[in-house]
Amino acid sequence: MNAIVSAFLLLSAPGLPLLLAFPALHTRLPWPVHMALLPAAALVFIPVDLAIELPWFWQSAGLGIDAVSRWWLAMSVVVWGVGAAFLPVPTKRDACNPQTSLLLLFLVGQIGAVLATDMTVFFGFTTLMGYSCIGLLLAHGDETTRRAGRIYLVLLILADILLFEAMIMAAATTEHLDFATLAKAMTLSSSSSFYLSIVIVGIALKVGLWPLHLWLSLAYGSVRPAMALLLWLGPVATGLLGGLRWLPLGELAAPMAGAVLLAIGAATILYAIRSVLWVQWKQRLVCVVFIATGSFIMGLGTGLLEPALWNQYGDSAHLFVTTVGWGLALMTAGLEWSKAGGEASGPRKENRIELAVERWSDAFIRWGRRTGNETLPGLRASWFVRWGGLRQKRGWQNAFDAGEYFLQRWPIAVTLFLLLVIVTVVLLLLDAM
Amino acid sequence: MNWNTALPLLIVASSLLPGLMIFCLPENRVVTRTTLNLAGALLKIVLVGGMFWGILHGYHFETRLVLLPGLDLVLRSGPLSMLFVTLSAGLWLITTVYAVGYLEGSPYRSRFFGFFSLCVTATTGVALAGNLITFLLFYELLTLCTYPLIVHRGTEEARKAGKSYLAYTIAGGALLLLSTVWLYTLAGTLEFTERGFLSGLDASLHPTLMIIFAMLIAGLGVKAALIPLHGWLPQAMVAPAPVSALLHAVAVVKAGAFGIVRVVYYVYGIEFSNSLGLTLPLAMLAAATIIYGSLRALFQDELKRRLAFSTVSQVSYIVLGIALASPIATLGGLIHLVHQGVQKITLFLCAGNLAETLGIHKISEMNGVGRRMPWTMAAFTIGAFGMIGAPPLAGFFSKWYLGLGALDAGQGWVIYILAASSVLNAAYFLPILYTAWFKTPPDSWPAERSFGRKETAWTLLVPPLVTALLTLALGLLASAPFNLLEWARLIVSRGFAQ
C-alpha cells in the first residue's frame, strides 16, 4: 500500500479522536466517538500489514498494524462502538462538560497503544489513556467512583514510574526500543530478572490485578455497564497487551517470574470465584473480568516458564482476549437494553404482576361481599398457612445469610488463606520441577 | 570591526539600547514603549538566528574589548552559549508580549520595561561570556537589574523580598568574585576553554582548587537556588507574574545553573572535576535539593509559592545532570535547561492570568476555574504534565536522559531520586488540576475582571498557549531535524574526551 495512505490511516486512527476531543468540534457532531472510530475501523478491514516510523519523535518509534494487533484493534472497535452507544451524546450545551473530551482522549490513548510498535509510543499513549480514565472517574458525580479514581491515580503514578525505569533499563541494553528487538535484547541482558520484576509489578498496578484490584471493584460497582466495559478495555485489556509486548515471551525462560505470574493469576481467579457467590448478579460481570484477567496472566506466566510452549500456543492469547472483549460487549449491550427497556415501559415486570394480583383479589373480595359471602376470613386463614411455610423457608435463608455474613467479615483472612494455599502449591510445583 | 566581531556585541545591544531609551520615555507613551520593546525582542531573535546560521556554516563570532591589562571583556559564540542565548531571546519576546498586557494601566511602566530590558541584556551577556570575568560582570549586572523588578509593586512585602534577594545574591556575588580573583592568581587566565584550563596545574594546588570549586558553587548556587541558599526565591514571588517568569525561566535561576555548567565544563573540565572527586558531592547536593524543593512545594497553598519551590527542585535536575559526569546525563541536564524554562514560563504565565483575570492567588480558590478559563488551564495542564515528565512532553526526555545517564555513570541511586521526585511532582501538581477541572466553581471569583466573551485579554492568553505548544513540540519533535538533542550532543561531545 502507498506509504502516504499508510501514514494517513495509521496517524488518523489516534489523530481524529484527538482532534475531536476539542469541545468546539465534538459538540457539533452526532455520535462523536463513533465518528472518531472510523479510521480505526477502516484499519481493521484493510488486509495488509502497515507500519510507519516516527523518527521525528524517537529513533525507533512507530505505529503499525499486523495480524496480532488487528485482533486487538477489532476488539477495541467493537467494544468502543458498543460502549459509546449507551453513553449520553453531548450537545452544544455540554461544551463545558469535560466528559466527552476525556472519553475521546481515552480513545486516543487506547487505540494508539494498540498500534504502537515500540515502548516509548506505547508508554506515551497508555499514560494519556490512564489519566483520561482517571478524569472520567473523577468527573463522575458519585463519591464511590471518585474514590476509585483517586486510588487508581496513585496506582497509575507508581506503575508509570516502574515502567519508565524498565524502559531506561531496556534502553541501557539496546538502542532500539521496538518490541521485536526488545524481546531478543532482554534475553541477553544481565539485568533481565530485575527488568522482568519491575515490568510485572508495573503491569499488575496498571491492570488492577489482585490484590491491587480495589479501584476496579469500586468503579465497576458504581458506573453504568457501558462505562464499566470501557474501563475494562482501557486499563485492563490494554495493560494486558502491555504485558504481551514488554515481556520477552517465547525468548527468555524465567521460572521465578513465570511462577509469580501463575500465582497472581490463580489468586485473581480464586478471588473472583470466591466473590461470585457473594455479589449481586449485576456485579458478577466484574467477576467474569477478574477470571479472564487471571487466566490471561496465568498464560503469560506459562510463557515465561516454558518459552517453547508460548511459541506454539502464544497466538491463542490474542484470540482469548478478543473473545472475552466481544463477549463482554455483548453482555453489556444486553444489560443496557434490558435496563433501557425496563425504564421505558413503566413498572418492572414483577411489579406489574403484583399490581394485577392485588387488583384481581380486591375485585374478588368485593364481589363476595356483594353476594353475601364474606371471603376475607377464609383468605386470611390460607395466608397464615402460607406465611408459616414462608417463615420456615426464611429461617433457612437466615442461616445461609448469617454464614455468608460471617465469611464477609473475614475477607482478609480468607484471602490470605487462599494466598497461602497458592504459594504452597507453587513452591511444591517448583520443588517437583 | 567586522561582522564576526560585531555580532555578539549587537546581540547584547539589541536589548540594552531599547532599555535605555525606554527609561527616557514619559509614562503615557504606550505605543512607542511597546514598539521599542517588541522591536528589540524581535531584533535579538533575528541576530541570534544569524549567529546560528553563521555557526552552522563554520563562522566564529567573538568580541574582545580590553578591560584591564591581561583582562578582556570577551563575548563569544559557542554551542553552549547558543543554547542559553536562544532560550533567553525566544522567551524574552513571549514575556514582553505578556508583560505589555499584564501591566496595562499600571504605574511606572517605563521603569519596569527599562529594567526588564536590562535584565535580558545581562542574561545575554552571561550566555555569551567568553571568560569568567565577563561572566561575573554580567552576572552582577543581572542582580542589580532584577532588584527593581522584584520591588516594583512597592509594598512592604515586596521591599522585604527585595532586601532578602539582595542579601543573598550580593553575598553569592562576593564569593564568586573572591574565587575568580583567587583562580586568576593561580592560573593566570580566566578564559573559558573546552575541557577546562586548570588540569595542567601542579598537583600541590589541587586542595586549593577544591576549595575554590566549593566557593564558586556556593556563589552560583545562590541564583541556582541550591539548598540551603534558596531562601530568596519563594520570597521573590511577590513580584508581578512576568518578573516571576523571568526569574524562574529566562534569567536568574538559569544564570546560576548555567554558571555551574560553565565552571564544571569550561573552567575545571568535567574529567578534571571528576578526578578531584568534586562531582559526586555536587550531585548529592542537587539530589537533596530536588527532594527538598518538591517536599516544600507539596504543602503550599499559594500557587506562585508552590511553583517557586517547584523551581528549586527542577533547576537542580540541570545541576544533577552535569554533576553525574556522564555524557548522557549531561545531555539530560542541558536539554532540561531549555525544557524547564519553557514549561515553567507556561505555569507562571497561567498563574498570572488567574491572578489578573479572577483575582485567584491560592490553590484553594481555584475550584472549577477550568470551566471559566479553559484555555489558560489547558496550557497549565500541559506545563504541569511536562514537569511531571509525562510522555510525549518535553520533561519526559529530560528525565529519560538523566535516568539513562545515571545508569551510564554507575550511579543507580539517582534512579530512586528521579522516581521519588516524579511521585512528588505528581503529588503537588495533580491536586491543582483536580481542583481546577473537577470541583464545582463558586458563584463568584475573588476579583473578576470582564473581558467580554473572551476568558481574558489576548496578550495574556496567547503567550502561555505558545509556550504550552512549545512544550508539546519539544517532546513530539524531539528527534526532528535541527533538534535540541543534537545541539546538546554537540556540546557534550566537545566537553568529553572521545
Interface residues (C-beta under 8 A of the other chain):
Chain A: P23 P55 W56 F57 W58 Q59 C96 P98 T120 F123 G124 T127 Y131 G135 L138 A139 L153 I157 L158 D160 I161 F164 E165 M167 I168 M169 A171 A172
Chain B: G370 R371 P374 F385 G389 A390 P391 P392 F396 K399 W400 G403 L404 L407 D408 I415 A419 S422 V423 A426 L430 Y434 W437 F438 L476 L477 A478 S479 A480
